[in-house]
Amino acid sequence: MLVVTTRHLVRAGLWLVVTLAAVAGCYLVLGAELLAWVQVLLYVGAVVVLLLFAVMLTRAPIGASPDLDRVRWPGTLIGGGAGLGLAALFASVYRWTEVGRPAAAGTAERLGEQIFSVWVLPFEVVGVLLLAALVGAIVVSRPDIGAR
């Protein structure tokens, strides 16, 4: 909640680090250690550092913005009420049932087995899509390459 409600851009990035680290903690509690470490390495380590560098290297105002000084109480109250209502609805519908989990569901061996046997085609398509996005970002960001 503090990521979107703070008035300082750098503080929002730091709160994002805290939020993503908490998500990694949730993965640890669920027993998915590999997913927790991937969360820490990719999101907390790389994406947030990239976000902070992008914020600091732009000429955007760092302090409080006059556009954001107003507190929007009606939207805050409606959004909070809707969130609490949905949480109460889900809690009453699902009644905290415990679901059994297969023994090898969260291991790195099982994940690799699934990715490279069952999901190999979507894995390759995502790789090609990410490569195309990287090449497109380079072409867009370099005016001497895009002008040719």
N, C-alpha and C positions, 0 to 999 in steps of 0.2 A: 504494500500500500504506500510505503514511503517513497518508492521509486517514482510513482506518478504524482504524488502530492507535494513533493519538495519543490521549492522555487529555484534551487541552484542546480545547474546541469551537472557539475562534477559530483556533487553529493548524490544526485540521482544515479550516476554510474557506480558510485561506491555502495549505495544501497542495493543496486542490482547484483553486485558481488556477494553481498550478504544473503540475498534471496536465493541466488543460484547455489551457494554453499549449503543453505538449508535444504534445498531440493536434493543435493548430493547426500546429505544426512538422512533424508527420508529413504533414499535408495539403500543406504547402509542398513537401516532398520528393517527394510523389506528383504534383506539378504542378497541383494544384487550388488556385490562389491565391485565387479567389473564396470557396471554401469555408473556407479558412484564415482569411480576414478576417472572414467571418460568424461563425466559431467564436470569434474573439477579441472581436468586438464584442458578440455576444449572451451567450455563456457567461461569459467572463472578465470582461467589463465589467459586464453588467447582472445576470445571475443570481447571481453570487457576491457582488456588492455588496448585492443584496437579501437574500441569505442572511446576510451579516454584520450588516446592520442588524436583521434579525429576531432573530438571536442576541443582539445587544447590547441590544435594546429589551425583551426578555423578562426575567423575573426568574429565569431558570435559573442555576444555579451555573456560574461561569466556570472555576474551577480544576479540579484533579483530583477526580474523584468517588470516594468509597470503594467504590462498586459496581464500578468499573472498575479498581481497583488490582491485582486478581489477574490474573496472566498465565495464559492458558489454553493451555498447551503442547500438549496432545493435539489440540485443534482446529486450532491453528496448523500443527502438523506434518502432519496429515492434509490440510488444505487446500493447503499448499505442495506436498506430494507429489503430490496430484491435479493441481494446476496444471502442475507439471513433467512429469508423465506425459502429460497432454494435449498439451503443447507438443512433447514428443518424438514422440508419435503423429502429430501434424499434420506435423511436419518430415519424418518418414519416409514418410508417405503422399504428400505433394505434391512432394517432391524439388526444390523451388525452381525450378519451371518459369517461364519468362518468358512473359508474355502480352502480345500486341500491343494497342495502344490506338489507336482512331481519332483523327485529328488534331484534330478539333473537339469532343472529348468533354467537356472540362472548362472550356470557355469560358462566360462569362456570357451571351453571345448564344444559345448552344445551350441553356443552362439555361432562360432565359426563353422560348425557342421551345417547349420541351417542356412547361413549366408551363402556358402560356397556350394551347396547342393540344391536346395529347394529354391532359394531366392537369388540365384546367380545372374539371371537375365535382368531383373530390376536393379540389382547392384551395379551391373555394368552400365545400364542406362543412366542411372544417377551419376556415375563417374563421368560419362560423356557430357551430360548436362552441366555438371560443375566445371568441366574443362571449357565448354562453350561460354559459360558465364564469365570465367576468368579471362578468356581471350577477348570477349566483348568489353569487359571492364577496362582492360589495357587499351583497347582501341579507342574507347570513349574518353579515357583520361589523358591520352597523349594526342595533342592536336597535330603534331607532325606526322603521325601514322594515319590518322583519319582523313587528312587532307589529300592523300594520294589518290 
